[in-house]
Each structure stands twice: as structure tokens, then as C-alpha cells.
């Protein structure tokens, strides 16, 4: 058996600039972090007790003789692309819901490629894993995606990511002192709205307008990323929280689908009860809300917002890894 462990991520600043439609002309800068919530994927040789050659267990159970018969499209495409042999049992276990803005689809792709590489006894570097995952999502799965999620899931850590016009990138950890990272972490609250994020059609329209209808606001988001990086370097964490508020107000102008009356009401209530700023994670529309709340009022804030599910989390540093590999079992 082989098991991969891949983190989800939260993105603070620069979201939207990581789409090729933007960075190919202007480059991109991102501030994001992986968190200690994970997708676990496992594969083993299927024991000879089943009628079909392959068994896949996720939100459904599929038993097929050939990967081409799989209903789960990303799994089918990637297993075939990686030339994995039939005769496996596969399990998917995720700690966070899909379509909620924490990068679950990219974490799945990263974790699956990490798993496939281990099956073939081939070790990809973090950079190679991120690059390959980006290629798979954009060119094989034909998804409308940026490239920050694959980088965050592959590398792990609280990072500043700089992307050039060719899609090459550099990843640099922001905090030299772990205590500063923990202090920021203690001022962050993650709440689940229960709403699903933008659907594919809405997202495609949003991305298509980045350079035309949304240019001025996109440039402003880039400027806010620079300012946010300065506040972190200077350890002015409350200012970082207030910049999240500015960024959210700008981001809502990019598309009418990014927010809605329910999301707006949640945000207003959070600010009223002490949050300095916040944002919907991912492209918008729903999913998880991230708020900056001074730690001293955290308990009172959570009591006022207890109609939403609070997810305690910490930043993590490992990125996607293999946590188990049975060398005696050939797959």
C-alpha cells in the first residue's frame, strides 16, 4: 500500500492574478499558506476477492475492469496518463468539503500525481510536482484554474509566490521566526458557509474579463499584495487584517457572482463583531470565509458567529508527501 498526504490551502492576497489570462501579460504575486487539513489518497494491489479488476472508494464505490469505465473523470484521465496498471484498489479521504475554496481539486491532483510517482518509484521535486499538476489540470482535464493552488499544495508553508509571464515561479517563505507565524495564525478564523463556490460557467466568464472589464481592480489587488507583504515583514498583523478588508471590497467588483446577499450579511456581521477584515476563499460565491480577528476577542467573536461551522487550523510546512510505502507489495 502507498498513501499520500496533501494539504489544502488558504489564499490571502493575489488571487485571480495566477490565471494565465493575467500573468502571461503582467506576472503575478501571491500570499498563501497550506494548512493542516489534508487529502489522503491510497492505492494497493487489489486482493483476488472481487469480481472486477479495480475498486475505487470515494463518495461512491466503483468497481471496473478498466480505468476507461470510471465515472470520476479526473481519476480516469490521470491514471491513464500516468500509465498505471489495472488491478488496484484506491481510496480517497478528504478532511474538507469539495467546491469550498480551499483548493481541493488541485490538492487532489497533486496528491494523485505524488501517489502515481511513488507507484513508479520516481521522485518528483516540489517544483516538478507543481508544474506537472498545473499541466494536468489545464491541458488534460481542461479545467479553468489558476496555478497558485498546485504550488501551495506541492510546496507547503506560508509563502510569497512570484510568477513570471511564462508561468515559471519562485516560492519564498515569509516568516523567519516561527513565533510570528503562530501569532498571525492565532488571529485568523475559518468559518464554513455551507454555500458552494462559483460554478464552471460563472468562473469562465470571470476569468475572461480579468484584463478587459476588471483591469483597474486587478491592478489594485496587485498593489494590495505588495502592501500586505510589507505589513507581514514589519509584523503589523492588524494592518494585514485591515488590508484583507480592502482587498475583499475590491474583489467583489470583479464579478457579480463573487458575493451575494447571504455572503454580504455574514461579512457585515463579522465586522460588527470585531473582525478587522476577511474574504471568501477561492473564486467566490460561497465555501469558506477567512476572517482576521484579534486573538483577545476570538471567543466572543465565535459565540456571535456560532451559526457557522468553525474550523480550527494551523499553517503547515510539508506540502504533499508520501506517508506510507510498503516496499514488499508491488503495484
Number of C-alpha atoms within 10 A of each C-alpha: 19 21 23 24 27 33 35 30 33 24 24 24 26 25 25 26 26 24 20 21 16 21 20 16 12 16 20 25 26 24 25 26 28 31 24 19 21 24 21 23 22 22 22 19 19 18 11 9 7 10 10 15 19 22 23 19 14 13 9 9 11 17 17 18 14 15 23 14 12 18 12 14 12 17 19 15 17 20 17 14 11 13 11 16 14 18 19 18 20 21 16 17 14 19 13 17 14 14 18 26 26 26 24 25 20 29 29 26 24 34 31 28 23 27 24 21 17 19 20 13 9 11 13 14 12 20 17 13 24 27 19 16 28 24 14 21 22 15 11 14 14 10 14 15 22 22 25 30 29 31 29 34 35 29 24 28 24 24 22 20 21 18 21 16 14 11 17 11 19 13 19 12 15 19 17 9 8 8 10 16 17 13 14 21 15 18 19 21 22 20 20 19 20 13 14 16 24 22 13 12 9 17 18 14 12 20 22 15 15 21 16 8 14 17 14 13 19 22 16 15 23 22 15 20 25 15 16 24 18 14 17 18 14 9 16 13 19 18 17 24 25 17 23 24 21 17 25 21 15 16 23 19 15 20 20 12 19 22 21 13 8 12 19 12 10 15 22 11 14 21 17 12 18 16 25 20 25 27 25 31 23 25 26 26 26 25 25 29 24 22 24 29 26 20 16 10 13 18 11 13 21 18 11 13 16 11 11 17 14 16 13 12 14 16 21 17 19 17 26 30 22 18 11 13 17 11 9 7 10 10 19
